[in-house]
Amino acid sequence: MFDQNFMSLPGISPQEYSYLQSATQGLNEQQLRTFLMVYSGKRKNPSDMLMFAIVGALFVPGLQRFIVGQIGMGILYLLTLGLCLIGSIIDIVNHKTLAFEYNQRMVFESMQMVKMSNF
């Protein structure tokens, strides 16, 4: 039933889809609805991450790292001009991995919120 809702998430990859299915296994309908509401608000679209990485490479080094909550790396990129632009280029190439790793953390946080709300 909620498979359609997972597929409606913008830019969802098969890897993220299978991760979501395994993470939400065993939740009832209300918990799934709550999870989707919380997760969809926290999730980063890989296309958006590509845009952040390009803007980071051209104008604000480390922007993509700040967006995914890696403040230390963001400051390092900012001070070293994207690790002499090499790190920024690598982030452009690996934008899907950055988004997926961030989304994995958001799945965990969203699951914790769902479990806490339904003692």
Secondary structure as GFF3:
##gff-version 3
##sequence-region A 1 119
A	DSSP	alpha_helix	3	7	.	.	.	ID=ss1
A	DSSP	alpha_helix	14	23	.	.	.	ID=ss2
A	DSSP	alpha_helix	29	42	.	.	.	ID=ss3
A	DSSP	alpha_helix	46	58	.	.	.	ID=ss4
A	DSSP	alpha_helix	63	67	.	.	.	ID=ss5
A	DSSP	alpha_helix	71	79	.	.	.	ID=ss6
A	DSSP	alpha_helix	81	84	.	.	.	ID=ss7
A	DSSP	alpha_helix	86	93	.	.	.	ID=ss8
A	DSSP	alpha_helix	95	117	.	.	.	ID=ss9
###
